[in-house]
Amino acid sequence: MRSMLKIRLQRVGRKHDPSFRVVLTDSKNGPQSGKFQEVLGTYDARTDKTILKGDEIKAHIAHGAQTSDTVHNLLIANNVIEGKKINVLPKKSPIVAEKTEEEKAAEASAAETPSDDSSSKPAEEAPAQAPTEASATEATPEVAEAPKEEVKEEAKKEVKEEVAA
């Protein structure tokens, strides 16, 4: 049974000096195993210099060799093959910090409305507004942290009440 061949990059550069060989290897061999059948080109990542044996690469692809996504993009960039590039970057997860800041601002404005009955806390509510509007002009950490904790607790209570309703 014939195994599947893969055209992939094999790193050969020193530390902090990335350069790669474009090699034809068995798909089961690891990229650092050093086992390959043929060198099909080189790629220097620092200078973006690429040397490829285009005819041999096309012949191997015609016989069923698969390319890695990065090599596929490299071949398209050097006009060896035609097609669309493949996105090789990982998918980004949603940034939680931005959403929490927006939620904090919404919670702070929602918390100010029901707290009109407690007139003894106007000095504590003022520092809570300042960090949400301008984070550069924060008060001392002790003063700013206490109202945030109260706002979070009030927001949790409101969410529980909404869920119960």
C-alpha positions in Angstrom: 0.0 0.0 0.0 1.4 3.4 -1.0 1.4 6.1 1.6 0.3 9.7 1.0 3.0 12.2 0.1 3.0 15.7 1.5 4.8 18.8 0.4 5.6 20.8 3.5 8.2 23.1 5.1 11.1 21.8 7.2 12.9 24.3 9.4 16.6 24.4 8.9 17.5 27.8 10.3 19.3 28.7 13.5 17.5 30.2 16.5 15.9 33.5 15.6 16.9 33.0 12.0 14.0 31.1 10.3 14.7 29.5 7.0 13.0 26.5 5.6 13.3 23.7 3.0 10.3 22.8 0.9 10.4 19.0 1.0 8.5 16.0 -0.3 7.9 13.6 2.5 5.6 10.9 3.8 2.6 12.3 5.5 3.2 10.2 8.6 6.7 11.6 9.1 6.9 14.5 11.5 8.3 17.8 10.3 11.4 17.5 12.6 12.1 13.9 11.8 14.6 14.8 9.0 13.1 12.1 6.8 12.2 13.3 3.4 12.3 12.0 -0.2 13.3 15.1 -2.1 14.1 18.8 -1.5 11.9 20.9 -3.8 13.0 24.4 -2.8 13.9 26.8 0.0 12.2 29.7 1.7 14.0 32.3 3.8 11.4 34.0 6.1 13.6 37.0 7.1 14.4 38.1 3.5 11.2 36.6 2.0 13.5 34.9 -0.6 12.0 31.8 -2.2 13.6 29.3 -4.6 11.2 26.6 -5.9 11.5 23.8 -8.4 8.1 24.6 -10.0 8.1 21.8 -12.6 8.9 19.1 -10.1 6.3 20.4 -7.6 3.6 20.4 -10.3 4.6 16.9 -11.3 4.3 15.6 -7.7 0.9 17.4 -7.2 -0.3 15.8 -10.4 0.7 12.4 -9.0 -1.4 13.0 -5.8 1.0 14.8 -3.4 -0.9 17.2 -1.1 0.6 20.5 0.0 0.4 22.0 3.4 -1.6 25.2 3.7 1.5 27.4 4.1 3.2 25.8 1.1 0.0 26.2 -0.9 0.0 29.9 -0.2 3.7 30.1 -1.0 3.2 28.4 -4.3 0.4 30.8 -5.2 2.5 33.8 -4.2 5.3 32.6 -6.5 2.9 31.8 -9.4 3.7 28.1 -9.4 0.0 27.2 -9.1 -3.2 29.2 -9.4 -6.0 29.5 -6.9 -7.1 31.2 -3.8 -4.9 31.5 -0.7 -5.9 29.6 2.4 -6.3 31.3 5.7 -3.7 29.6 8.0 -4.2 31.8 11.0 -6.2 30.4 13.9 -9.7 31.7 14.4 -9.9 34.5 17.0 -12.0 34.0 20.0 -14.2 36.9 21.1 -12.4 39.4 23.3 -14.0 39.2 26.7 -12.4 42.4 28.1 -14.2 44.8 25.7 -17.6 43.2 26.3 -17.2 43.4 30.1 -16.3 47.1 29.9 -19.4 47.8 27.9 -21.5 45.7 30.3 -19.9 47.5 33.3 -20.9 50.9 31.8 -24.5 49.6 31.2 -24.6 48.1 34.7 -23.3 51.3 36.2 -26.0 53.4 34.5 -28.7 50.8 35.5 -27.5 50.8 39.1 -27.6 54.6 39.4 -31.4 54.7 38.7 -32.7 52.4 41.5 -30.3 53.8 44.1 -32.0 57.1 44.3 -33.7 56.0 47.6 -30.3 55.8 49.4 -29.2 59.4 49.7 -26.3 58.5 52.1 -24.0 57.3 49.3 -23.6 60.1 46.8 -19.9 60.4 47.6 -19.3 56.8 46.8 -21.2 56.8 43.5 -19.2 59.7 42.1 -15.9 57.7 41.9 -17.8 54.8 40.3 -18.9 57.1 37.4 -15.4 58.6 36.8 -13.6 55.3 35.9 -16.3 54.3 33.4 -16.3 57.7 31.6 -12.5 58.4 31.8 -10.3 55.5 32.9 -7.2 57.7 32.9 -8.5 59.8 35.8 -9.1 57.1 38.4 -9.2 57.9 42.1 -7.3 55.8 44.6 -7.7 52.1 44.2 -9.4 51.6 47.6 -12.1 54.2 46.8 -12.6 53.0 43.2 -12.9 49.3 44.0 -15.6 49.5 46.7 -18.3 51.1 44.4 -17.4 48.6 41.6 -18.1 45.7 43.9 -21.4 47.2 45.0 -22.3 47.8 41.3 -21.5 44.2 40.5 -23.6 42.9 43.4 -26.5 45.1 42.4 -26.2 44.0 38.8 -26.2 40.4 39.8 -29.4 41.0 41.9 -31.1 42.7 38.9 -30.1 39.8 36.6 -31.5 37.3 39.0 -34.7 39.3 39.3 -35.1 39.5 35.5 -34.5 35.7 35.2 -37.0 35.0 37.9 -39.6 37.2 36.2 
